[in-house]
Amino acid sequence: MASDECWVCRGLRSEDLVLMREGDIVVFLNPEPFNNGHLVIAPTRHAPIDEVDESLLLRMLLLAKRFVEVLQRVYAPHGFNIDIAPSPHVHIQVVPRWEGDVSFVTLFHGLKTVPESLRDSLRRLREVMGYGT
């Protein structure tokens, strides 16, 4: 793996982070999550938004919608942030949010505490999706 490879490319190949694969799209847990359940939805091909077709973007958005429902069932957050990053590797991030989820540790020390391990998040999400462990 090249050292200059983008973090999205690394994430979609990290089987310990991958939640599901659907054709040419991968859904994986962000390796540096803002909150529990922070997901990334990305095409397998490294490309900016202007180099992918509209049908791929639509399928990514539909997966984001589907995972909002899954995350709601697993974590019952107060809301979500959904971000589309257009380049260098187009992807969508879905971040569950809770009232007051920015702590003093984040504000004063630049750290984010996430109470659940990525492995536990992956297990819980897969159970709700019917994938087992």
KAHUHU-V799253 format. One record per run of one state. SS is the DSSP state (H for helix, E for strand, - for the rest). FROM is the first residue (numbers start at 1). LEN is the number of residues. If there is no record, write none. Layout:
SS_FROM_LEN, SS_FROM_LEN
This chain:
-_1_6, H_7_6, -_13_5, E_18_5, -_23_2, E_25_5, -_30_9, E_39_5, -_44_5, H_49_3, -_52_2, H_54_22, -_76_3, E_79_7, -_86_5, E_91_7, -_98_6, H_104_6, -_110_8, H_118_12, -_130_4
